[in-house]
Amino acid sequence: MTVAVSVDFVSDIVCPWCALGATALEQAIDNLAGEVTVALSYKPFELNPDMPAEGEHAVQHMMRKYGRTAAEVASRNEMVIARGKALGFDFDLEKRSHFYNTFDAHRLLLWAAGEGRQVALKKALLKAYFTDGQNPSDLETLARLAGETGLDTAAARRVLASNRFAEEVRELEGFYQARGITSVPAMVLNGRQLVTGSQSVEYYEQVLREMAQTPTPA
């Protein structure tokens, strides 16, 4: 008999540490199959909510936002690429040339959750952005990726052309920020235990096992 654990994974599509954390977490979940059942839900967080439609060059953005030199950005990118390779996730940060606004992508992910395809869409979005250098703010790109993950492309276009799930995205962003989550990735287990930062597969396995063995408060 497996024990169920709920995981809310708060993240953004253009965050490389979120890509690493999500990849490691999903591997941990696979490794615990038959022991722990995990209900995984991706929750929205925007690193750059005011990003203009055209985006901003990635290196220039990192230098401006975090006060890093070009050499420091390059060194950090090398670290991300190496960590991704160890997990089997391919970062092509030459193709990933810009940071973009991700609000519409988060709206689509909420819709996909109701269709039972959120995890698949999240993985597709991360690969499209970090591996293939695609623009996650482009509505046609989002609709195409939805179709490639088994969702109805026409229905995805209708969601994106409307304002559906906009209020829900903002409410969820406010909910997690009000609870002290100001950087991502962050995950909340069973609504009460917070794990911050991108962790290893082994670490995620450990915390999932521990949570599965922890009685739920009455």
C-alpha positions as CSV (number, residue, x, y, z in Angstrom):
1,M,0.0,0.0,0.0
2,T,1.4,3.4,-1.0
3,V,1.1,6.6,1.0
4,A,-0.1,9.7,-0.8
5,V,1.8,13.0,-0.6
6,S,0.7,16.3,-2.3
7,V,3.4,18.5,-3.7
8,D,2.8,22.1,-4.9
9,F,5.8,23.1,-6.9
10,V,6.1,26.8,-7.2
11,S,8.2,27.8,-10.2
12,D,8.6,29.8,-13.4
13,I,9.2,28.5,-16.9
14,V,12.2,30.8,-17.5
15,C,14.0,29.8,-14.3
16,P,16.9,27.3,-14.9
17,W,16.9,26.2,-11.2
18,C,13.2,25.5,-11.5
19,A,14.0,23.3,-14.6
20,L,16.6,21.4,-12.6
21,G,14.4,21.1,-9.5
22,A,11.4,19.9,-11.5
23,T,13.5,17.3,-13.4
24,A,15.1,16.0,-10.1
25,L,11.7,15.9,-8.4
26,E,10.0,14.0,-11.2
27,Q,12.9,11.4,-11.1
28,A,12.5,11.1,-7.4
29,I,8.7,10.5,-7.8
30,D,9.4,7.8,-10.4
31,N,12.0,6.2,-8.1
32,L,9.4,6.0,-5.3
33,A,6.7,4.4,-7.4
34,G,4.9,1.7,-5.4
35,E,6.1,3.3,-2.1
36,V,4.9,6.9,-2.2
37,T,2.1,8.2,-4.4
38,V,2.7,11.9,-5.2
39,A,0.0,14.3,-6.4
40,L,2.2,16.9,-8.2
41,S,0.8,20.3,-9.0
42,Y,2.8,23.2,-10.6
43,K,2.0,26.6,-9.2
44,P,2.7,30.0,-10.8
45,F,5.5,32.4,-10.0
46,E,6.7,35.1,-12.4
47,L,10.4,36.1,-12.1
48,N,9.8,39.1,-14.4
49,P,6.1,40.1,-14.3
50,D,6.9,43.4,-15.9
51,M,8.9,42.0,-18.8
52,P,7.9,43.6,-22.1
53,A,6.6,41.5,-25.0
54,E,9.9,41.4,-26.9
55,G,11.7,40.1,-23.8
56,E,15.3,41.0,-22.8
57,H,18.6,39.6,-23.9
58,A,19.5,36.9,-21.3
59,V,23.1,38.0,-20.5
60,Q,22.2,41.6,-20.3
61,H,19.2,40.8,-18.2
62,M,21.3,38.8,-15.7
63,M,23.9,41.6,-15.6
64,R,21.3,44.3,-15.0
65,K,19.0,42.5,-12.5
66,Y,21.7,40.8,-10.4
67,G,24.7,43.0,-10.9
68,R,26.8,40.3,-12.3
69,T,29.6,40.6,-14.8
70,A,29.5,38.8,-18.2
71,A,32.1,36.4,-16.9
72,E,30.0,35.6,-13.8
73,V,26.9,35.0,-16.0
74,A,29.0,32.6,-18.2
75,S,30.3,30.8,-15.1
76,R,26.8,30.4,-13.7
77,N,25.5,29.1,-17.0
78,E,28.3,26.5,-17.2
79,M,27.2,25.3,-13.7
80,V,23.6,25.0,-14.8
81,I,24.5,23.1,-18.0
82,A,26.6,20.7,-16.0
83,R,23.9,20.1,-13.4
84,G,21.4,19.6,-16.2
85,K,23.6,17.1,-18.0
86,A,23.9,15.0,-14.7
87,L,20.1,14.9,-14.6
88,G,19.6,14.2,-18.3
89,F,18.2,17.7,-19.1
90,D,19.8,19.5,-22.0
91,F,20.4,23.3,-21.5
92,D,21.3,25.1,-24.8
93,L,21.8,28.6,-23.4
94,E,23.0,29.8,-26.8
95,K,19.5,29.2,-28.2
96,R,17.9,30.4,-25.1
97,S,18.8,34.0,-25.9
98,H,16.1,36.0,-24.1
99,F,14.0,36.1,-21.0
100,Y,10.3,36.5,-21.7
101,N,7.0,37.2,-19.9
102,T,5.4,34.0,-18.8
103,F,1.9,35.0,-17.6
104,D,0.1,33.4,-20.5
105,A,2.1,30.2,-20.1
106,H,1.0,30.1,-16.5
107,R,-2.6,30.6,-17.5
108,L,-2.3,27.7,-20.0
109,L,-0.7,25.5,-17.3
110,L,-3.7,26.1,-15.0
111,W,-6.0,25.1,-17.8
112,A,-3.9,22.0,-18.5
113,A,-4.2,21.0,-14.8
114,G,-8.0,20.7,-15.2
115,E,-7.4,18.6,-18.4
116,G,-5.0,16.2,-16.5
117,R,-2.0,17.2,-18.7
118,Q,-0.2,19.8,-16.6
119,V,2.9,17.9,-15.8
120,A,3.4,16.9,-19.5
121,L,2.9,20.6,-20.6
122,K,5.3,21.9,-17.9
123,K,8.0,19.5,-19.2
124,A,7.3,20.5,-22.8
125,L,7.6,24.2,-21.9
126,L,10.9,23.8,-20.1
127,K,12.4,21.8,-23.0
128,A,11.0,24.2,-25.6
129,Y,12.6,27.2,-23.8
130,F,15.8,25.9,-22.4
131,T,16.7,23.3,-25.0
132,D,15.1,24.6,-28.2
133,G,15.2,28.3,-27.5
134,Q,11.5,28.9,-28.2
135,N,9.5,31.9,-26.9
136,P,7.1,30.9,-24.1
137,S,5.3,34.2,-24.5
138,D,4.3,33.5,-28.1
139,L,0.7,32.3,-28.1
140,E,1.0,30.1,-31.2
141,T,4.0,28.4,-29.7
142,L,2.1,27.8,-26.5
143,A,-0.9,26.3,-28.4
144,R,1.3,24.1,-30.5
145,L,3.1,22.8,-27.4
146,A,-0.3,22.1,-25.8
147,G,-1.2,20.0,-28.8
148,E,2.0,18.1,-28.7
149,T,1.3,17.1,-25.1
150,G,-2.1,15.6,-25.9
151,L,-4.2,18.7,-25.3
152,D,-6.7,20.1,-27.7
153,T,-4.9,22.8,-29.7
154,A,-8.0,24.7,-30.7
155,A,-9.2,24.7,-27.1
156,A,-5.7,26.0,-26.0
157,R,-5.9,28.8,-28.6
158,R,-9.3,29.8,-27.2
159,V,-7.9,29.9,-23.6
160,L,-5.0,32.0,-24.7
161,A,-7.1,34.4,-26.8
162,S,-9.3,35.0,-23.7
163,N,-8.6,36.2,-20.2
164,R,-9.4,32.8,-18.7
165,F,-7.3,31.9,-15.6
166,A,-5.8,35.3,-15.3
167,E,-7.4,36.0,-12.0
168,E,-6.5,32.5,-10.7
169,V,-2.9,33.0,-11.7
170,R,-2.7,36.3,-9.8
171,E,-4.4,34.9,-6.8
172,L,-2.0,32.0,-6.6
173,E,1.0,34.2,-7.0
174,G,-0.2,36.4,-4.3
175,F,-1.0,33.4,-2.0
176,Y,2.5,32.1,-2.2
177,Q,4.2,35.4,-1.9
178,A,2.1,36.3,1.1
179,R,3.5,33.1,2.7
180,G,7.1,34.2,2.2
181,I,8.0,32.6,-1.1
182,T,10.0,35.2,-2.9
183,S,12.3,33.0,-4.9
184,V,11.9,29.8,-6.8
185,P,11.8,26.9,-7.0
186,A,10.0,26.2,-3.8
187,M,7.7,23.3,-3.0
188,V,5.1,22.8,-0.3
189,L,4.4,19.2,0.8
190,N,0.9,18.3,2.2
191,G,0.3,22.1,2.5
192,R,2.6,22.5,5.4
193,Q,6.3,21.6,4.8
194,L,8.4,24.0,2.7
195,V,11.4,23.0,0.7
196,T,13.3,25.8,-1.1
197,G,15.8,25.7,-3.9
198,S,16.8,23.2,-6.5
199,Q,17.7,19.9,-4.7
200,S,19.1,16.6,-5.7
201,V,17.0,13.5,-6.7
202,E,18.2,11.8,-3.4
203,Y,17.1,14.8,-1.3
204,Y,13.7,14.9,-2.8
205,E,13.3,11.1,-2.3
206,Q,14.2,11.6,1.4
207,V,11.7,14.4,2.1
208,L,8.9,12.6,0.2
209,R,9.5,9.5,2.3
210,E,9.6,11.5,5.5
211,M,6.4,13.3,4.6
212,A,4.7,10.0,3.8
213,Q,5.6,8.7,7.2
214,T,4.5,11.9,9.1
215,P,1.0,11.7,10.4
216,T,-1.4,14.4,9.1
217,P,-2.4,16.7,11.9
218,A,-6.0,16.3,13.0
